Amino acid sequence: MAAHLEADLFYLDPPYNQHSYLGNYHVWETLVRWDKPQTYGVANKRIDVQKRKSPFNSKREAREAMQTLLARIQAQHLVVSFNNEGFFAAEEIEEMLRHWGFVRRLTRPHARYVGARIGIYNPQGEKVGQVSHTQNHEYLFVATHSRRVYEALSDHTEAAEALQLSLF
């Protein structure tokens, strides 16, 4: 799909790891497809989420999927959201974005997903295991072909990071 679109700016928020967006955002999938799928469970998830998987959710396939997607994007600027618990380290993403010319990374602490706050439970509802940490680092990578945009970000990185932290 990205190969058929052109824009000044693209925003990407790909799955970071094995956790499927499709399973978590099944309602949006149903709205986009405008279908009436068979469902299962209390959340009425689409049955097809059990078999349909994204290459972004596979450590073995994620790098190629990301590189293919990045190569197809036609834009002057790109913003990629990721975090430090994904399949790629920040430096790896920066390397994938190098062909854009200029890359800036903004980082901020962020509360982890809800499971890290409420604990880990088995299917019987019994609390099991220990939560290791409740915060991670969220990244925004700004990649641009424009030296002017890059320099503006570089000149204002401290101010941008302070603003970022105050907004959240």
N, C-alpha and C positions, 0 to 999 in steps of 0.2 A: 504494500500500500504506500509506503513512504516514497518509493521511486516515482510515483505518479503525482506527488504533491510538491509544490514549491511554495516557500514562505520566507519572510524576512527572518523569522525566529521559529525554532522548533523547541519544544519542551518534552523531554523523555523522562519517564519514571518507570523503568523496567523492573520486573521482579528481581530482587537482590539475591535470592537463594532458593531453596527447595519449596518454600511456601508459595502456593499457587494464588495468583490474583484472581484467576477464574473462579476458584472455589469461594473466595472471600467476597468477590463482587459479582456474584451470579445474577443478582437482580438487574444490574446494568447490562449484563450480557443478554438477558431476556428482553430488555427494552430495546436494545440495538437490533437484535434479531427479530423482534416482534413476533415471537413464536409462543407456543404453549407446551413447554417440555415436560416430560415426566420428572417428578421430583422425589426427594427422599429426605428423611430426618426432620427434626424440629425446625430447622432453618429453611426447609423446602428448597434445598440446593438442587440444581439441575443434575440429572443422572449422568449426563455426558461429561461432567467435570471429573468423574471418577476415572475416565479413560483418556480424555483429551488433555494433553499436557503441552506446556510451552517449552521450547528448548532453553529458555531463560531459567527454568527451574531445574536444569540438569547441569551439574558442575562440569561434566564432560562436554556438553553442547553449548553452554552459555557464551563462551568467548567467541566462537564462530558466529553465533546469532547476533551478538553485539556488534562485531566488526562488519558483518553484512548489513545490518541496519544502518550503522554510521556511514557506510560507503554509499548508501542509496539516498541519504538526505540531501536535499537541494535547498540550502539556506545560507544566509550570511552569518547567522548566529545560532548557537545551540546551547541549551541549558539542560544538564543531565543531573537528576537527583539520584543519590545512592547513599548507602551508609556503611559503617565499618564492620557490619556483620554479614556482608554479602560475599559472593564468590570471588570478587576482585578487590585487591587493595587499592587505595586511592591513587597510588603511583601507577598502577596498571591502567586505570581508567584514563589518567592524564596521558599516558603513552598512546592509548588508542585514539585519543583526540588530537594528537600532535599534527595530523594532516590538516587540521583546521587553521593552523598557524599559531594562534595565541590561546593559551589556556590559563584560567584562574580558578582556584579552588577556594570556596568559602565553607567554613566548618562551624557547626554549633552543637552543643550537647542537646540531647532530646530523650524524652521518656520512651522506653521500649514498649513494644506491643502489650496489649492488655494482659496476656498470659503471664508476663513477667511481673505484673503488679498484683494479680489475684492469686498466683501460685499455680502449681502443676497438679492436676487431678487425673485419676484413672477413669475409665468408663463407668465405674460404679459410683463415682462422685467422691471418692476418698482422696484426701490430699496425699500426694506422693512426691518425693524428690524435694530439692531445694532450689530456689531461684538464685542464680549466680550473680546477677546484677540487674539493675533497673534502668540504667541509662546507656545510650550508645552515642555515636557521633554521626550526625546527618551531614552530608556533603551536597553542595551545589557546585557543579563544574560549569563554568561559563567558557565556551569555546567560540572564537570569533575569527573571521578573516580580516577584521578591521583593527589596525594598530591603534587608532584613536579610541575605540571602545576598550581595548585591552589597557591602554595607558590610563584611561579614566578610572577603570576598575583598580588598577595598580595604585594610582594616586589617592584613591579613596577607600582602600581596603580596610584600614583601621576604622574609618567612619562607617563603612558598610557592615563590618562585623559587629560593631557596637549597636547599630540600628537593628541588625538581624537578631541579636540577643535580646534587645529590648522589646521586639515584637512578639517574642515567644516567651 
